[in-house]
Amino acid sequence: MKSDLDSMLMNIFFTYAWRLRKLKCECGCGKFLPREINKACMDHTLEKSPYPECKYSVQNIKYYTLDCHTNKGNGFPNEEQQKHIDWAMENKEMLTRESSTFVDRIMSKLKLEDNVIYNKE
């Protein structure tokens, strides 16, 4: 049950965050991004696995072309990407709060409570 909820929340989050996207890649290359939602162009600066507490933070998301996202994901961030990584590490607590607030807002709208969902696993 919890993984279904996480998947649903991530889909809601990506849809919400895509609406806030810039028109161009944020790595500095200046290439345009697709008009339609493309999760592969959305990068969690602080990756979801090591930093799950930040995964629903819009400020932890950057928008990159597929090539720029792949380069960063393979451990080769450019200067702009590295600046945002450094910023995110310094502001992890704020990103955690923003992520938690997003989840609370969505859960409230869905009228779900943690204890009801997580006890059904």
One Martini backbone bead per residue (centre of mass of N, CA, C, O) as a GRO file, in nm:
protein
  121
    1MET     BB    1   0.057   0.062  -0.021
    2LYS     BB    2   0.292   0.265   0.005
    3SER     BB    3   0.394   0.247  -0.294
    4ASP     BB    4   0.131   0.353  -0.419
    5LEU     BB    5   0.143   0.627  -0.281
    6ASP     BB    6   0.419   0.716  -0.383
    7SER     BB    7   0.344   0.705  -0.682
    8MET     BB    8   0.113   0.907  -0.672
    9LEU     BB    9   0.272   1.145  -0.552
   10MET     BB   10   0.482   1.162  -0.780
   11ASN     BB   11   0.283   1.223  -1.009
   12ILE     BB   12   0.173   1.481  -0.887
   13PHE     BB   13   0.441   1.626  -0.859
   14PHE     BB   14   0.531   1.624  -1.158
   15THR     BB   15   0.288   1.779  -1.264
   16TYR     BB   16   0.328   2.030  -1.093
   17ALA     BB   17   0.630   2.093  -1.168
   18TRP     BB   18   0.599   2.119  -1.481
   19ARG     BB   19   0.434   2.390  -1.465
   20LEU     BB   20   0.715   2.541  -1.354
   21ARG     BB   21   0.881   2.534  -1.586
   22LYS     BB   22   1.107   2.595  -1.803
   23LEU     BB   23   1.192   2.637  -2.141
   24LYS     BB   24   1.486   2.577  -2.047
   25CYS     BB   25   1.768   2.460  -1.978
   26GLU     BB   26   1.940   2.477  -1.648
   27CYS     BB   27   2.259   2.435  -1.734
   28GLY     BB   28   2.314   2.659  -1.990
   29CYS     BB   29   2.264   2.563  -2.299
   30GLY     BB   30   1.955   2.663  -2.414
   31LYS     BB   31   1.772   2.437  -2.451
   32PHE     BB   32   1.480   2.305  -2.527
   33LEU     BB   33   1.185   2.191  -2.400
   34PRO     BB   34   0.928   2.015  -2.375
   35ARG     BB   35   0.590   2.061  -2.350
   36GLU     BB   36   0.550   1.797  -2.247
   37ILE     BB   37   0.561   1.584  -2.015
   38ASN     BB   38   0.901   1.494  -1.878
   39LYS     BB   39   1.058   1.313  -1.643
   40ALA     BB   40   1.351   1.301  -1.780
   41CYS     BB   41   1.375   1.635  -1.732
   42MET     BB   42   1.369   1.563  -1.421
   43ASP     BB   43   1.575   1.670  -1.146
   44HIS     BB   44   1.712   1.549  -0.860
   45THR     BB   45   1.953   1.686  -0.696
   46LEU     BB   46   1.858   1.525  -0.455
   47GLU     BB   47   1.834   1.221  -0.448
   48LYS     BB   48   1.590   0.995  -0.359
   49SER     BB   49   1.742   0.771  -0.209
   50PRO     BB   50   1.934   0.942  -0.009
   51TYR     BB   51   1.677   1.183  -0.019
   52PRO     BB   52   1.356   1.132   0.055
   53GLU     BB   53   1.287   1.405   0.217
   54CYS     BB   54   1.322   1.577  -0.087
   55LYS     BB   55   1.130   1.464  -0.331
   56TYR     BB   56   0.887   1.710  -0.285
   57SER     BB   57   1.079   1.940  -0.392
   58VAL     BB   58   1.091   2.198  -0.612
   59GLN     BB   59   1.386   2.307  -0.536
   60ASN     BB   60   1.502   2.004  -0.618
   61ILE     BB   61   1.432   2.091  -0.910
   62LYS     BB   62   1.542   2.032  -1.243
   63TYR     BB   63   1.568   2.130  -1.593
   64TYR     BB   64   1.655   1.893  -1.850
   65THR     BB   65   1.789   1.755  -2.082
   66LEU     BB   66   1.867   1.442  -2.148
   67ASP     BB   67   2.175   1.485  -2.170
   68CYS     BB   68   2.214   1.661  -1.912
   69HIS     BB   69   2.093   1.452  -1.717
   70THR     BB   70   2.287   1.221  -1.778
   71ASN     BB   71   2.550   1.358  -1.700
   72LYS     BB   72   2.475   1.409  -1.407
   73GLY     BB   73   2.391   1.109  -1.336
   74ASN     BB   74   2.703   1.015  -1.419
   75GLY     BB   75   2.893   1.242  -1.263
   76PHE     BB   76   2.878   1.520  -1.479
   77PRO     BB   77   2.858   1.805  -1.374
   78ASN     BB   78   2.821   2.112  -1.426
   79GLU     BB   79   2.852   2.417  -1.295
   80GLU     BB   80   2.547   2.470  -1.249
   81GLN     BB   81   2.481   2.199  -1.118
   82GLN     BB   82   2.685   2.223  -0.883
   83LYS     BB   83   2.562   2.470  -0.753
   84HIS     BB   84   2.290   2.329  -0.684
   85ILE     BB   85   2.403   2.108  -0.511
   86ASP     BB   86   2.531   2.291  -0.298
   87TRP     BB   87   2.273   2.439  -0.222
   88ALA     BB   88   2.106   2.189  -0.136
   89MET     BB   89   2.291   2.100   0.094
   90GLU     BB   90   2.261   2.374   0.256
   91ASN     BB   91   1.913   2.334   0.218
   92LYS     BB   92   1.787   2.062   0.324
   93GLU     BB   93   1.584   2.149   0.541
   94MET     BB   94   1.399   2.312   0.353
   95LEU     BB   95   1.337   2.080   0.154
   96THR     BB   96   1.205   1.900   0.365
   97ARG     BB   97   0.972   2.090   0.437
   98GLU     BB   98   0.855   2.118   0.155
   99SER     BB   99   0.795   1.819   0.114
  100SER     BB  100   0.608   1.781   0.360
  101THR     BB  101   0.398   1.994   0.278
  102PHE     BB  102   0.309   1.864   0.019
  103VAL     BB  103   0.207   1.599   0.139
  104ASP     BB  104   0.004   1.722   0.336
  105ARG     BB  105  -0.170   1.863   0.122
  106ILE     BB  106  -0.251   1.610  -0.039
  107MET     BB  107  -0.365   1.440   0.191
  108SER     BB  108  -0.583   1.642   0.265
  109LYS     BB  109  -0.728   1.643  -0.010
  110LEU     BB  110  -0.767   1.317   0.019
  111LYS     BB  111  -0.825   1.239   0.317
  112LEU     BB  112  -0.550   1.145   0.450
  113GLU     BB  113  -0.380   0.930   0.681
  114ASP     BB  114  -0.104   0.788   0.792
  115ASN     BB  115  -0.231   0.569   0.987
  116VAL     BB  116  -0.413   0.443   0.768
  117ILE     BB  117  -0.206   0.368   0.549
  118TYR     BB  118   0.052   0.237   0.707
  119ASN     BB  119  -0.132   0.001   0.852
  120LYS     BB  120  -0.195  -0.163   0.558
  121GLU     BB  121   0.076  -0.340   0.494
   0.00000   0.00000   0.00000
